[in-house]
């Protein structure tokens, strides 16, 4: 018996060593800082749920800083005061150096994905039922809401209009001071359509109002519609919505979507730290997945593949270990990393060329330089009118 145990000892010790090494894969610091949308938003709540898991499993205190816009969310990451941010479509705008990120203080930002969430909801134009609109193309001549100073919302609306072959010139653009005011405008018959996620409170309120609410479909089979949409909003992808205002598993609608929240880190962030964060989120998924709506979309096997922003090397390592990475993804990721290099080089060259000091002229000049650099590299613009 003793001889048998001695014979088994090396095997048992080897197994123990493998288990120990696996456990030591996750090495988180005592404290971490993330940023997110304002308190109470899905992004903030999910970040808090992840932080609770980290405290419980690793003793790590995760501080979540709320911020009202994309610039404010990224500034702490840029200055290395935070590691990651729970972002939205602003992730793509920052990478591309457009809108507020086309300002001389910013430029293209080399952001890379950690993990992102895609759940049962979608994002599209909600339309008042009393308009009689059933397809996006029917919005021609109708009143469509836009929000002053919100390029993300406005670009999303333009992308959906493009699906139906429409531009801003084909509709009556009605500007509002805020997202909430725009949706109040739809309920009060000041506008006919507004962009939102299907699970937003204002959309549910509009659905139960006298006007009612519908979501004109964006069928996946309409290849031409999706091609038009991708020219304006390449970050969207076809998605079957099964939850939201007037939507259920029994009454799903084919719409468009993009990940939210999108946990990102800068390319310069330590691969070991990003790996540890990603690994912790993957192996402890069951701990936080039911903590708040949207958290279940962070599962490793539910990650958006071949999106418009590359995945951080640290996160790639964790996804490979989870069996959720492929050669196809590797090739696509390398193309996106090359795109970031092209954009960074274009920004540097533009700065060396004595650009105009006026803010608007500076942005106009940069957008032309950006377009030229991407065309030269044989890469899509992503922001065609």
Beta strands, then each sheet from edge to edge (+ up, - down):
strand 1: 31-36
strand 2: 61-66
strand 3: 84-87
strand 4: 111-116
strand 5: 123-128
strand 6: 143-147
strand 7: 172-176
strand 8: 193-197
strand 9: 213-214
strand 10: 237-241
strand 11: 253-257
strand 12: 262-266
sheet 1: 2+ 1+ 3+ 12- 4+
sheet 2: 8+ 5- 9+
sheet 3: 6+ 7+
sheet 4: 10+ 11-
end
